[in-house]
Amino acid sequence: MPVSGSRHLCSVAAALALTVAAPATATATTTSPAAPAALREVMFVGNNWDGTADVIRSTGDFARIGRIGVVPDKQQRMAEINADPIRWIYFQAIRGGVGEGHDQLVDDMYSTPDGKSLVVSRPSFADVVSLDLATGRLNWRFPVSGYRADHMAVSPDGTRVAVSASTSGTVHVLDIGTGRQLGSFSTGDKPHENIFTKDGKYLWNMSIGEVNTALDAPWLDWTKGDRRITVVDATTFRQVRVIDMRERLDAIGLGDYSDAVRPAVFSPDESKLYFQVSFFNGFFEYDLATDRITRTKTLPKNPATSEDRTTWVNDSRHHGLSMSPDGARICVAGTMDDYATVVDRTTLEEGPLVPAAKPYWATVSGDGRQCVISESGADQVTAIDFATGEKTVSVPVGDHPQRVRLGHVTADWSGPSAG
């Protein structure tokens, strides 16, 4: 689940020339082209159980700027679900399983390049919506195939958004401005993380298989389904490569490790992929050129964490990775071990273990100096200095923060207007 916010501004249309009736000696006048609205870089924090997104500063004190509700149509969606027995069953299953007894109302989100809209995937409602940041109203809605929406990714130019439809084994790619589907492709079981390459040419998807069963012993790993990385051409959506980490793990003697690739992040030159897998307290380094796992980093276990795998949320042990812009350090969210830490990429030595309550995601601050984690168990986000590995600040947010993404709002935004 690598992370980069939309950083490009859209042009706006020039104003229409207005011809004014005047004496023959006068000249027609035109209006000046409208200037693009000034934008402010921010971080969006998705509060999954609240159904809200907090907007905080992207650097410094990370103070909250405003909040937007992402389920203004909740009553209508619930009426549809209650009228459809199959959808109702899936809705209840999501609540009781992956939702830990709660509705999943926001998984992922990105702002549009003009800073005027927020695009959100809503697992329990099986859709992607665009919200007007000025009013909080819906711009468009795209129902995904199947019964649950999951992780998204935005293209480097900010114009396309990819979303995993986890129960149908499909990734949809949408026009971020209109919600029109541009294409889709098939994946393994339960597609999860999506990553565009920095040139926008390829889209990587990681499928994680069944993470809600209690068949968690290593010898039952085969029951978890088809887990693989699917790489497609981001224009044609044709498959160009499939990577099964089962073969790569077996090759280095790690046959008992899960091959369900969770959050992942590329090195700056995209020659290496760093990724987490289910049940593992650590991460792997994968070399794209040689097609093999080159290094394994095992991180400390928290003695207070139960060794009963069935108690780990959605088969996670560690869930969240980000990398400093220079590629020197990797930030790891040790979800079930209740800490985060910064790892030197050259030596793989970890820094201080920063206590955190079920950290669920890791991203990079706007200035690139800090790792920002979501503490889903404490309803806050916490910044950790990449250079020192020490915590700098924590900021309260809503109920069960998960994804944190960089984005933009208009410079004077402080929340949707009333009414």
HUWOTA-V784667 format. One record per backbone hydrogen bond with DSSP energy under -0.5 kcal/mol. CO is the residue of the C=O (numbers start at 1). NH is the residue of the N-H. E is the energy in kcal/mol with one decimal. If there is no record, write none. Layout:
co:nh:e
CO:NH:E
CO:NH:E
//
This chain:
co:nh:e
2:4:-0.5
17:19:-0.6
18:20:-0.5
23:26:-2.0
38:411:-2.6
40:409:-2.1
41:58:-0.7
42:407:-2.4
43:56:-2.7
44:46:-0.5
44:405:-2.3
45:47:-0.7
45:54:-2.2
46:48:-1.1
46:402:-2.3
47:51:-2.3
47:52:-1.3
48:105:-2.4
51:70:-2.4
51:71:-0.6
52:47:-2.8
53:68:-2.2
54:45:-2.8
54:56:-0.6
55:65:-3.8
55:66:-1.6
56:43:-2.6
58:366:-2.6
59:62:-1.9
63:57:-2.4
66:55:-3.0
67:416:-0.6
68:53:-2.4
71:74:-1.7
73:77:-2.4
74:78:-2.7
75:79:-1.8
76:80:-1.8
77:81:-2.3
78:82:-2.7
79:83:-1.0
81:84:-1.3
83:85:-0.5
84:88:-2.6
85:89:-2.0
86:90:-2.2
87:91:-2.7
88:92:-2.4
89:93:-2.2
90:94:-2.6
91:95:-2.0
92:96:-2.6
93:97:-1.9
94:99:-2.7
95:101:-3.2
95:102:-0.7
97:100:-1.9
99:102:-1.1
103:105:-0.8
104:124:-2.9
107:403:-0.7
108:121:-2.3
110:119:-3.6
112:115:-2.3
115:410:-0.8
116:133:-2.7
116:134:-0.6
117:112:-2.1
118:131:-3.0
119:110:-2.2
120:129:-2.5
121:107:-2.9
121:108:-0.7
121:123:-0.6
122:125:-0.6
122:126:-0.7
122:127:-1.3
123:126:-1.3
126:144:-1.9
127:122:-2.7
128:142:-3.4
129:120:-2.8
130:139:-3.8
130:140:-0.8
131:118:-2.2
131:133:-0.6
132:136:-3.5
134:417:-3.4
137:132:-3.4
140:130:-2.4
142:128:-2.1
148:166:-1.1
148:167:-0.6
151:164:-2.4
153:162:-3.1
155:158:-2.3
158:113:-0.5
159:176:-2.7
160:155:-2.5
161:174:-3.1
162:153:-1.6
163:172:-2.3
164:150:-2.1
164:166:-0.9
165:168:-1.1
165:169:-0.8
165:170:-1.4
166:190:-0.7
169:187:-2.1
170:165:-3.2
171:185:-1.7
172:163:-2.6
172:174:-0.5
173:182:-3.3
173:183:-1.3
174:161:-2.3
174:176:-0.6
175:179:-2.9
180:175:-2.7
183:173:-2.7
185:171:-2.3
189:209:-2.7
190:208:-2.4
193:206:-2.5
195:204:-3.3
197:200:-2.2
201:234:-3.1
202:197:-2.4
203:232:-2.4
204:195:-2.4
205:207:-0.5
205:230:-2.7
206:192:-2.4
209:211:-0.6
214:216:-1.8
217:220:-2.0
218:221:-1.6
220:223:-2.1
221:224:-1.9
222:225:-0.9
224:210:-2.7
225:227:-0.9
226:189:-2.6
226:228:-0.5
228:207:-2.4
228:230:-0.5
229:231:-0.5
229:243:-2.4
230:205:-2.3
231:240:-3.1
231:241:-1.6
232:203:-2.2
233:237:-2.6
238:233:-2.6
241:231:-2.9
242:244:-0.5
243:229:-2.7
243:245:-0.7
244:247:-0.9
244:248:-0.9
245:249:-2.8
246:250:-2.4
247:251:-1.7
248:252:-0.6
249:252:-1.0
249:254:-2.7
250:253:-1.7
254:257:-1.6
259:261:-1.1
260:278:-1.1
263:276:-2.2
265:274:-2.8
267:270:-2.1
271:288:-2.2
272:267:-2.3
273:286:-2.8
274:265:-2.4
275:284:-2.5
276:262:-3.5
277:280:-1.3
278:258:-0.6
280:282:-1.3
280:318:-0.7
281:299:-3.1
283:297:-3.0
284:275:-1.8
285:294:-2.4
285:295:-1.2
286:273:-2.5
286:288:-0.6
287:291:-1.3
287:292:-1.2
292:287:-2.7
292:294:-0.6
295:285:-2.6
296:298:-0.6
297:283:-2.0
297:299:-0.5
301:303:-0.6
302:305:-2.3
307:309:-0.9
308:311:-2.1
309:312:-1.8
312:315:-1.4
313:316:-2.4
315:279:-2.1
317:336:-3.1
317:337:-0.6
320:333:-2.7
322:331:-3.2
324:327:-2.6
328:345:-2.9
329:324:-2.5
330:343:-3.7
331:322:-1.7
332:334:-0.8
332:341:-1.9
333:319:-1.3
333:335:-1.5
334:338:-0.7
334:339:-1.3
335:338:-1.2
338:356:-1.7
339:334:-2.5
340:354:-3.0
341:332:-2.9
342:351:-2.2
343:330:-2.8
344:348:-2.5
349:344:-2.7
352:354:-0.9
353:355:-0.6
354:340:-1.9
356:358:-0.9
357:377:-2.4
357:378:-0.6
358:376:-1.5
361:374:-1.4
363:372:-2.2
365:368:-1.5
369:386:-2.4
370:365:-2.8
371:373:-0.5
371:384:-3.0
372:363:-2.3
373:375:-0.6
373:382:-2.3
374:360:-2.6
374:361:-0.6
374:376:-1.0
375:378:-1.3
375:379:-1.2
375:380:-1.3
379:397:-2.3
380:375:-3.2
381:395:-2.8
382:373:-2.8
383:392:-2.9
383:393:-1.0
384:371:-3.1
385:389:-2.7
390:385:-2.9
393:383:-2.8
395:381:-2.4
398:401:-0.5
399:49:-1.3
399:50:-1.1
400:48:-1.8
403:46:-2.6
405:44:-3.2
406:6:-0.8
407:42:-2.4
409:40:-3.1
410:413:-2.2
415:414:-0.6
//
